[in-house]
Amino acid sequence: MIKDKREVARRGEAAAIPTAWEYAPAPESREIVHFEDRYGLCIGGQFLEPLSNERYTTIDPAREEPLAEIAQAGKADVDRAVKAAREAYAERWSQLRPSERAKYLFRIARILQERSREFAVVESLNGGKPIRESRDVDLPLAAAHFFYYAGWADKLEYAFPNRTPRPIGVAGQIIPWNFPLLMLAWKIAPALAAGNTVVLKPAETTPLSALLFCDVVRQAELPPGVVNIVTGDGRTGAELVSHPDVDKIAFTGSTEVGKAIQRTLAGSGKRLTLELGGKAANIIFDDAPLDQAVEGIINGIYFNQGHVCCAGSRLFVEESIYETVISKLKRRMKTLRVGDPLDKNTDVGAINSKQQLDKIGSLVQSGIDEGAEIYQPPCKLPERGYWFVPTVFTNVAQSYRIAQEEIFGPVLSVLTFRTPDEAIEKANNTPYGLSAGVWTEKGSRILAMAQKLRAGVVWANTYNRFDPASPFGGYKESGFGREGGRHGLEPYVALDGE
C-alpha cells in the first residue's frame, strides 16, 4: 500500500533513503537581459552606424543561436573613434582634477555592482562560461578593479615618488574573448585613472559585454569620447594598432598576434604591453594536502572550460604520490557537470566557438597519436552547441604537442618528477612564462621554487586567485608589462625624463 507523507509522519516511520543524488536544474533567467537586434559603434558617447557598412552576427555558443548583429569597424570608423578620444583627452579628461576623475571611476564600479546579475547573464550567454563563474568571479573582480584604480587616481605622485606622472594620451586596447568584461576592466580602469582616453576593441565573438558597458559609461555620465568601443575582427584591431594618433597599445590574446603587433610597432615610439599565451605548470609535492591540491588542479584547468591564459594545463606530480593523485583526480572529474552555462549547477560550460573547438579536438587527437593515455569521465553532452568533455592525459612526454602548445581548453597533461630541481627544469621547459602553482607544506620550498620558476605569477597552495592590487603578467612568449596593482599604472603615465 502507498503511504502519503502525512501517514508516514503520523506513524513515525522513516522516509526512504534516496539511492542517487541528482541536481535539479537551476537556470538563471534570460529575461533580465535585452539585446538590440543591431548594434553600432560606440564613438563620442553615441552609437554610430559603421562607415564600412559591414556587419556580422554574434551567437550563443551553447545553442548556436544568433544574439545580435554587430558592426564591423573599418579604417574610417577607427579613425573617427581615435579622433573622438583625442578631442576628449585634450579638451576635458586630461584637464580634470584627479579627484574628479576618481569620482567617475567610483560611479562605474558601483553601477557594475548594481547591474552585476545582468552582466553575468550577458557574459555567459555570449561567452559560454558557467553563470556561477560570471557571477562570483568575473563581475566582483571587474568592479573591484574600478574601485582600486579610482583610489589611485588622485594619488599618482605617491605611486611614483619623486617623479611627475603625466597621462600619455590615447590608448588603443584589444581584449580577448575568454574574460570580456574583466579584461575590459583591467585595461580601461588604469588608463582612465592616469588621465588617458581609450579606444577599445572587444573580441569578435564576445562583443556584447563591452557594448553593454557603453550604457554604464552613459549612466556614469562620463564625458563623451573618454571611452570608445569599436567592434570587429582582426582587421579592426590591425587598424587600431597602426593608427598614427594612438599613443599606447595594450593587447591580451594569442602569442602569434602579439608578435605581429610588436613587429608593426617596432620603431614607432608607441608604448606597448602584451599579455599573451601560457602553458603553466602546477607542481604537486608529496607533502602537499592532496584533497586540497586536487581541487586546485580542477580549478586550475577546468575553470572557464580551460579558456584561461594562465590555466594550469601541465600537472607535475612527485612520483611517490602519482597513483594516489591520479585516482583522486579521476574520481573528482566524474562529479563535474557539463552543460547549460545559465544553470547555476554547471561546472564546465560551452566552448566559445567552433574554431576553438576544432583546435582543441586537433590537439587532443595529436596527444592520442603520439602515445599519451587519455581519460574522459562519462559525460552526456548537449546535442547543440560547442562542447568538449573534461580531459586528462597521462604518460605524457615533454616533447608531445599537448605538453608544449597552448590548447586553451579543458585538457590536462600529467607528468612526473623526483626532485625539486627536476620539477624546475621541466616546468621551465616551455616557450611561455605566465604563471605556475606550487603545492607543499614547506614555506622554504615555496620560496625557493618561486625564485627559480620563470613565471610572472606563482601561486602557493592555491590557483587562479586574483586581486586588483596584485600585478599580473609574464616572461618570454607570454609577453611583457604588468596589469594590476601600482605596476598597472606605469604603462599609462609619462614620468620625468621620458
CORKA-V680911 format. One record per backbone hydrogen bond with DSSP energy under -0.5 kcal/mol. NH is the residue of the N-H (numbers start at 1). CO is the residue of the C=O. E is the energy in kcal/mol with one decimal. If there is no record, write none. Layout:
# CORKA-V680911
NH/CO/E, NH/CO/E
This chain:
# CORKA-V680911
8/4/-1.9, 9/5/-2.5, 10/6/-2.5, 11/7/-2.0, 12/8/-0.7, 12/9/-0.5, 13/8/-1.8, 18/16/-0.5, 22/20/-0.6, 28/342/-2.9, 33/30/-1.5, 39/69/-2.4, 41/48/-3.0, 42/229/-1.5, 43/41/-1.2, 43/46/-2.5, 46/43/-1.2, 48/41/-2.7, 48/46/-0.5, 53/50/-1.2, 54/72/-0.5, 56/70/-2.2, 58/68/-2.5, 60/65/-2.7, 61/59/-0.7, 63/60/-1.3, 64/60/-2.4, 65/60/-0.9, 67/58/-3.1, 68/58/-1.3, 69/37/-2.5, 70/56/-3.7, 71/39/-0.6, 72/54/-2.5, 73/71/-0.8, 73/231/-2.7, 78/74/-2.4, 79/75/-2.1, 80/76/-2.0, 81/77/-2.2, 82/78/-2.5, 83/79/-2.4, 84/80/-2.3, 85/81/-2.3, 86/82/-2.7, 87/83/-2.4, 88/84/-2.2, 89/85/-2.3, 90/86/-2.5, 91/87/-2.4, 92/88/-1.6, 93/88/-2.7, 94/89/-1.4, 95/92/-0.7, 96/92/-1.0, 96/93/-0.9, 100/97/-1.3, 101/97/-1.8, 102/98/-2.2, 103/99/-1.2, 104/100/-1.3, 105/101/-1.7, 106/102/-2.6, 107/103/-2.2, 108/104/-2.4, 109/105/-2.3, 110/106/-2.4, 111/107/-2.6, 112/108/-2.4, 113/109/-1.8, 114/110/-2.4, 115/111/-2.3, 116/113/-1.2, 119/115/-2.4, 120/116/-2.5, 121/117/-1.9, 122/118/-1.9, 123/119/-2.7, 124/120/-2.1, 125/121/-2.7, 126/122/-2.6, 127/123/-1.7, 128/124/-1.6, 129/123/-0.6, 131/341/-3.0, 133/130/-0.6, 134/130/-2.0, 135/131/-2.9, 136/132/-2.6, 137/133/-2.0, 138/133/-1.9, 139/134/-2.2, 141/137/-2.1, 142/138/-2.4, 143/139/-2.4, 144/140/-2.1, 145/141/-2.0, 146/142/-1.5, 147/143/-2.4, 148/144/-2.8, 149/145/-2.5, 150/146/-1.8, 151/147/-1.5, 152/148/-0.8, 153/149/-1.2, 155/152/-2.5, 158/155/-1.5, 159/155/-1.3, 160/156/-1.8, 161/158/-0.6, 163/160/-1.5, 165/163/-0.6, 166/494/-2.0, 168/492/-0.8, 171/169/-0.5, 171/197/-2.7, 172/170/-0.5, 172/248/-3.4, 173/171/-0.5, 173/199/-2.6, 174/250/-2.7, 175/201/-2.0, 183/179/-2.7, 184/180/-1.2, 185/181/-2.3, 186/182/-2.5, 187/183/-1.7, 188/184/-3.2, 189/185/-1.7, 191/187/-1.1, 192/188/-2.6, 193/189/-2.2, 194/190/-1.7, 195/192/-1.4, 196/191/-2.5, 197/169/-1.9, 198/226/-2.8, 199/171/-2.5, 200/228/-3.0, 201/173/-3.1, 202/200/-0.6, 203/176/-0.5, 211/207/-2.0, 212/208/-2.3, 213/209/-1.9, 214/210/-1.0, 215/211/-0.5, 215/212/-1.1, 216/212/-1.0, 217/213/-2.4, 218/214/-1.9, 219/215/-2.6, 220/216/-2.3, 221/218/-1.2, 222/217/-2.1, 226/223/-1.7, 228/198/-1.4, 229/42/-2.3, 230/200/-2.2, 230/228/-0.5, 236/233/-1.0, 237/233/-1.4, 238/234/-2.3, 239/235/-1.8, 240/236/-2.0, 241/237/-2.4, 242/238/-2.1, 243/239/-0.7, 243/240/-0.6, 246/243/-1.3, 247/170/-2.1, 248/170/-1.2, 249/271/-2.5, 250/172/-2.4, 251/273/-2.2, 252/174/-1.9, 253/275/-1.7, 258/254/-2.1, 259/255/-2.4, 260/256/-1.8, 261/257/-2.4, 262/258/-2.2, 263/259/-2.2, 264/260/-2.1, 265/261/-2.3, 266/262/-0.9, 268/265/-2.6, 271/247/-1.9, 273/249/-1.9, 274/480/-2.1, 275/251/-2.4, 276/274/-0.5, 276/478/-2.2, 277/477/-0.5, 280/311/-0.9, 281/435/-0.7, 282/314/-3.0, 283/281/-0.6, 283/437/-3.0, 284/282/-0.5, 284/316/-3.2, 285/283/-0.6, 285/439/-2.4, 288/285/-1.7, 290/288/-1.1, 293/289/-2.7, 294/290/-2.7, 295/291/-1.6, 296/292/-1.9, 297/293/-2.4, 298/294/-2.5, 299/295/-2.7, 300/296/-2.1, 301/297/-1.7, 302/298/-2.5, 303/298/-0.5, 303/299/-0.6, 305/302/-1.6, 306/303/-1.7, 307/304/-2.5, 308/306/-2.1, 311/308/-1.8, 312/300/-1.8, 313/311/-2.2, 314/280/-2.1, 315/313/-0.5, 315/413/-3.2, 316/282/-2.6, 316/314/-0.6, 317/315/-0.6, 317/415/-2.4, 318/284/-2.1, 319/417/-2.4, 321/318/-2.0, 322/319/-1.3, 325/321/-2.6, 326/322/-2.6, 327/323/-2.2, 328/324/-2.4, 329/325/-2.7, 330/326/-2.5, 331/327/-2.0, 332/328/-2.2, 333/329/-2.4, 334/330/-1.4, 335/332/-1.4, 336/333/-1.3, 338/336/-0.6, 339/348/-1.9, 343/340/-1.8, 344/26/-2.5, 346/343/-1.7, 347/337/-2.7, 348/337/-2.2, 350/128/-1.9, 351/386/-2.8, 357/353/-2.1, 358/354/-2.4, 359/355/-1.7, 360/356/-2.4, 361/357/-2.5, 362/358/-2.3, 363/359/-2.2, 364/360/-2.4, 365/361/-2.1, 366/362/-1.8, 367/363/-1.7, 368/364/-1.9, 369/365/-2.7, 370/366/-2.1, 371/367/-0.5, 371/368/-1.1, 372/367/-2.2, 373/394/-2.6, 374/372/-0.5, 375/392/-2.3, 377/390/-0.6, 381/379/-0.7, 386/61/-1.9, 387/385/-0.6, 391/410/-2.7, 392/375/-2.2, 393/412/-3.3, 394/373/-2.6, 396/414/-1.0, 400/397/-1.6, 403/400/-1.4, 404/400/-0.7, 404/401/-1.1, 405/401/-3.3, 407/405/-0.6, 411/409/-2.3, 412/391/-2.1, 413/313/-2.4, 414/393/-2.5, 415/315/-3.3, 417/317/-1.4, 423/419/-2.1, 424/420/-2.4, 425/421/-2.4, 426/422/-2.5, 427/423/-2.7, 428/424/-2.4, 429/426/-0.9, 430/428/-2.1, 433/475/-0.5, 436/457/-1.4, 437/281/-2.6, 438/459/-2.4, 439/283/-2.3, 440/438/-0.5, 443/441/-0.7, 446/442/-1.9, 447/443/-2.2, 448/444/-2.2, 449/445/-2.7, 450/446/-2.6, 451/447/-1.7, 452/448/-1.1, 453/449/-2.2, 455/453/-1.8, 456/433/-1.2, 457/434/-1.3, 459/436/-2.8, 461/438/-3.0, 461/459/-0.5, 466/464/-0.5, 470/467/-2.0, 471/469/-0.5, 472/483/-2.0, 475/433/-1.6, 477/431/-2.4, 478/475/-2.5, 479/476/-1.4, 480/274/-1.1, 483/472/-2.5, 485/468/-3.2, 488/484/-1.0, 488/485/-0.9, 489/486/-1.5, 490/486/-0.8, 491/487/-0.6, 492/489/-2.0, 493/490/-1.4, 494/166/-3.5, 498/495/-2.3
